[in-house]
C-alpha cells in the first residue's frame, strides 16, 4: 500500500467522522440531528481539505488509504464515546 503524508488535522477529522457515523448506527441514538449535522460538517471539512490539492492528494487511492487508516478497529471507541447518548426507548420501524 502506498503511504501518503496526511496532515494531522485531516486524519483527526476522518477519525471523528468514523466515530460520529458509528454513533449514528447505534440503537436509538440521542441527539441524532446533532450527530447528523456533525457528520455533514466533518464531511465538508474532509472533502475541501487543502491536502487534496497537493500532488499526493490528487489520487483516488489517497482517499481510500485515509479511510482505511482511520476506520479500522474503531467501533468500540465510537460506541464508548457516544454510548451515553442512547435512549432507553426501543427504536420503531417506519416501513
Secondary structure, DSSP 8 states (H G I E B T S, - for coil): -------HHHHHHHHHHHHHHHHHHSTTBTTHHHHHHHHHHHHHHHHT-GGGGSTGGGSHHHHHHHHHHHHTT-HHHHHHHHGGGB-SS------
